[in-house]
Amino acid sequence: MPTAVIVEDEPLLRAELTDQLRALWPELEIAGHAENGIDAVACIDAVQPDIVFLDIQMPGLNGLEVARHIPDACQVVFVTAYADHALAAFDAGACDYLVKPPTTARLLQAIRRLKSRAAASPPPAVWDKLFERERAPVYLKWIKASSGTMVRLVMVSEVLYFAASEKYTRVVTEQGDALIRLPLKTLLEQLDPQQFTQIHRSAIVNLQAIDRIEREQAGGGSGLVVILKGRAERLAVSEAFTRQFRQM
């Protein structure tokens, strides 16, 4: 039995699409719902559905950003009020693109397409070889981090800095600290270099969070420190990473 997740931020439209699908495709199991981009990524990760019906304009992450986190084996149908996003949707790997509110005939057409692709499509690895092309790098948009006994979804754009802490990496935001197990070196490779930079072997800072760079005299030598907006921390810049700040 195929499974699906419906991602739609408007409750009435979400319920209407659910009812339509249950009437037109009784064999399809609606395994989850989400009303924003962050919840969508978490739901898809937990449910591992065969199909995602995905809105584009949503809080948090938009549908095109969510699509980058969806496994290749999962088919995506964008359901949106904005017809001008169609080209971007197909570039993101969409199986179909429905304009709200989808008519019964149009939804049936999408269902037939989904069934046909599920029966005839080669494995994703084969598609990768057939249609391999250079893609723009996809950087982390969110991370799962531990805070006490809870697991938080943290938007990467809200992180002030990352700091190595024994076996963990500390994630510092205005809302508090959390921990991830990803090593700093591996993390740096997945962050947008236009937004984050390494200032020390044990620290990566969000450039948008920097208030100023100061030169600090210590022990007869001199060094740079990063001062963050509205924060008391003074983050040391090691000699190996000072070049990027010399013109500041």
C-alpha angles and dihedrals in degrees: 000000000000118000131212141190121209117211113192129138096206110079096208094050090045091053093044093052090047091053092046093052093047090052097044099036110028092171092061114097113214096216100176150355133214132184102196139032098257094049088046093058091048093047094048090048091052099041100035092206127193092228136027122198100204133193117211107208106059140136117268105010120013121231095262090054092047090051090062089064095049116103116251092241091062118087117225127209115185114215111189145144091231114083092181091072093067097101093049090047094055090045086056090057102263119171091205142354122220126189115219128287095029115210120232091250093050093047090050089053090053091048091052090050092050093049092047094050092046090054099041108028118109118230115289091252089062091051089051091057094044096047102026110154139155112276132193111255115266113219129200114280098177139005137203109239133178119237110179106306093339133087114221130197105225123194107229091220088063094055113108095192144334120230129189111240116181106285093352141060115233115226111206121197134158088259093057143276130306136173135236129182095223111116116242093243093054091044093053091057089058098047126091106256089210089064107029133043134179114242099172137011086259102038141062119184134201105240091212090059094057116108097179146330118240133191112232126198113218133160094350093304133086133236143168127252129193117228114201125214111270093351134114097214120111107203114203119229110215120223092253091062103038097095093078090059101042094097093049 
